[in-house]
Amino acid sequence: MTQPWILVTGNGAFGTQASRTELHYAANPSSAVALALDGEEIGGHRVVGRALLWDERPEEALLPLLAPDTVTGPPPAAVVSCGVFSGRTTVTVERTAVNVEDFQFAEDGRRPAGEPLYPDGPAAYLATLPIKAMSTAMRAAGVPALISNSASTHGCNAVMYTALHLAARLGLPTRCGFVHLPDTPEHVARIGHNGPSMDLALQIAALRAGLAAVAAHPADIRVPANEWEW
């Protein structure tokens, strides 16, 4: 029997055209997290970590990784995509992806202003990962983590929406969602900024705990939001 596997993705460089220096990322720490977990076995699942690169649409990078193939085997049991969110103080597990591209700054010559990612797609998707089990497990591992109700309208939201849309379009049982990570201390120090940061090793520990929760919980746990989750 083929071992089930979880796809963990990180994003690439971005923000070179942003006016705010804290948004300039020559290297994206989320890819470092994904690649650090590549090859691990967590909760009986093999972890495959990949850095996503695309020209215009995340589907270019995600579709080859999700589509079932007679050579590579079944699709992943889950997709846990990651990205960096400058200014956030904790790891945040996203609840919702919206069918909107509304960029705060241009990327590769594109700056959508409210266009849908998929004209024929639903207005939004809810994450199909056990988001509360994940955030609870991360906190139990000693990492500050919360549920977030907005993945913004830039590339990270596009990745989350695309993964969920592809799983629905292809009829896959794959559960999908997104985790936003804080800046690393090195990034904040390099630009002389006073914003929050989190060590990369702690971010990797958070994802490791979150992946264990994904493997252990086919359905989410029923706990109410806490007073910091809006």
C-alpha positions in Angstrom: 0.0 0.0 0.0 1.3 3.4 -0.9 2.2 5.6 2.1 -0.1 8.7 2.4 1.7 12.0 2.0 1.3 15.6 2.8 2.4 18.4 0.5 3.9 21.4 2.3 4.6 24.4 0.1 6.3 27.7 0.5 6.3 30.8 -1.7 9.1 32.5 -3.6 10.6 36.0 -3.6 8.2 38.9 -3.8 7.7 42.6 -3.0 10.5 44.1 -5.0 8.1 46.8 -6.2 6.6 47.6 -2.8 7.4 50.9 -1.3 7.6 49.5 2.2 11.0 47.9 2.7 9.7 45.2 5.1 7.8 43.7 2.2 11.0 43.2 0.1 11.8 39.4 0.2 14.7 38.3 -2.0 14.1 34.9 -0.4 10.9 33.8 1.2 11.3 32.1 4.6 8.2 30.0 4.0 10.1 28.0 1.4 12.9 27.4 3.9 10.3 25.9 6.3 8.8 23.7 3.6 12.1 22.4 2.4 13.3 21.8 6.0 10.4 19.4 6.5 10.8 17.6 3.2 11.4 13.9 3.7 10.2 13.7 7.3 7.5 11.2 8.4 4.8 12.7 10.6 1.8 10.8 11.9 2.4 8.0 9.3 2.5 10.5 6.5 5.5 11.2 4.3 6.1 15.0 4.0 7.0 16.4 0.6 8.2 20.0 0.8 8.3 22.2 -2.3 9.0 25.9 -3.1 6.3 27.1 -5.5 7.3 29.2 -8.5 4.9 30.5 -11.1 4.6 33.3 -13.7 1.0 34.5 -13.4 -1.1 31.9 -11.6 -0.4 29.5 -8.7 -2.2 26.8 -10.7 1.0 26.5 -12.9 2.9 25.2 -9.9 0.1 23.4 -7.9 -1.6 21.4 -10.6 1.3 19.1 -11.4 1.7 18.4 -7.7 -2.0 17.7 -7.1 -3.2 15.8 -10.2 -3.2 12.0 -9.7 -0.7 10.2 -11.9 -0.2 6.6 -12.8 3.6 7.1 -12.3 3.8 9.3 -9.2 0.8 7.7 -7.5 -2.2 9.1 -5.6 -2.6 12.8 -4.8 -1.6 14.1 -1.4 -3.8 13.5 1.6 -3.4 17.2 2.5 -1.8 20.4 1.2 -0.5 22.8 3.8 0.7 25.9 2.0 2.8 28.5 3.8 3.7 32.1 3.3 5.1 35.1 5.2 2.9 37.9 6.6 5.0 40.9 7.6 3.7 42.4 10.9 1.9 39.4 12.2 3.1 38.4 15.7 2.1 34.8 15.7 1.8 31.8 13.3 -1.7 32.1 11.9 -3.7 29.2 10.5 -6.1 30.6 7.8 -9.8 29.8 7.7 -10.9 31.5 4.5 -9.7 32.0 0.9 -11.6 34.5 -1.3 -11.9 34.6 -5.1 -10.3 38.0 -5.4 -6.9 39.4 -6.5 -6.4 42.9 -5.2 -2.6 43.5 -4.9 -1.1 46.1 -2.6 1.8 46.4 -5.0 2.7 45.1 -8.4 4.3 41.7 -8.9 6.0 40.9 -12.2 4.2 43.8 -13.9 0.8 42.7 -12.7 -1.4 44.6 -10.2 -4.9 43.2 -10.1 -7.5 45.5 -8.6 -10.3 43.3 -7.5 -10.5 40.7 -10.3 -11.6 37.1 -9.5 -8.9 34.4 -9.5 -11.4 32.1 -11.3 -14.4 33.8 -12.9 -16.4 30.6 -12.6 -15.3 29.8 -9.0 -17.2 30.3 -5.8 -16.8 33.6 -3.9 -14.8 31.8 -1.2 -13.6 28.5 0.2 -13.2 27.5 3.8 -10.1 25.6 4.7 -10.6 21.8 4.8 -7.8 21.3 7.2 -8.5 20.9 10.9 -7.5 24.5 11.6 -8.4 24.5 15.3 -6.6 21.2 16.0 -3.5 22.7 14.2 -3.4 25.9 16.1 -4.0 24.1 19.4 -1.2 21.7 18.7 1.2 24.5 17.8 0.5 26.3 21.1 0.9 23.0 22.9 4.4 22.8 21.3 5.2 26.2 22.8 4.7 28.3 19.6 2.3 31.3 19.6 -0.4 30.5 17.1 -3.9 31.7 16.3 -6.7 31.2 13.7 -6.9 34.0 11.1 -10.1 34.9 9.2 -8.3 36.7 6.3 -5.5 35.5 4.2 -5.5 38.9 2.4 -5.9 39.3 -1.3 -2.3 38.8 -2.6 -0.3 35.8 -3.5 -0.9 33.8 -0.3 -4.7 34.0 -0.7 -4.3 33.0 -4.3 -2.3 29.9 -3.4 -4.9 28.8 -0.8 -7.9 29.5 -3.0 -6.2 27.7 -6.0 -5.4 24.5 -4.0 -9.0 24.3 -2.7 -10.4 25.0 -6.2 -8.2 22.4 -7.8 -9.1 19.8 -5.2 -12.8 20.5 -5.9 -12.4 20.6 -9.6 -10.5 17.4 -9.8 -12.7 15.6 -7.3 -9.8 14.9 -4.9 -10.2 13.9 -1.3 -7.2 16.2 -0.5 -7.7 18.6 2.4 -6.2 22.0 1.9 -5.3 25.1 3.8 -2.8 27.8 4.5 -0.4 28.9 7.4 1.0 32.4 7.6 4.4 32.8 9.2 5.9 35.9 10.9 9.0 37.6 9.6 12.3 36.1 10.7 14.6 38.0 13.0 17.2 38.2 10.2 14.8 39.9 7.9 13.7 42.5 10.5 17.4 43.2 11.5 18.5 43.6 7.9 16.0 46.3 7.2 16.3 48.0 10.6 12.6 47.6 11.3 10.8 47.5 14.7 8.3 44.8 13.8 7.7 41.4 15.3 9.7 38.3 14.3 10.0 34.6 15.0 13.0 32.3 14.7 12.9 30.0 11.7 13.4 26.9 14.0 10.3 27.9 15.9 8.4 28.2 12.7 9.5 24.8 11.6 8.4 23.4 15.0 5.0 25.0 14.5 4.5 23.4 11.2 5.7 20.0 12.5 3.1 20.2 15.2 0.5 21.3 12.8 1.2 18.5 10.4 0.9 16.0 13.2 -2.6 17.4 14.0 -3.6 17.1 10.3 -2.6 13.4 10.3 -4.4 12.8 13.7 -7.6 14.7 13.0 -9.8 13.7 10.0 -12.3 16.3 11.4 -11.6 19.4 13.3 -11.9 19.7 17.1 -14.9 21.7 18.5 -13.5 24.5 20.6 -14.7 28.2 20.5 -12.5 31.0 19.3 -10.4 32.7 21.9 -10.5 36.4 22.7 -7.5 37.1 20.4 -9.0 35.5 17.3 -11.1 38.0 15.3 
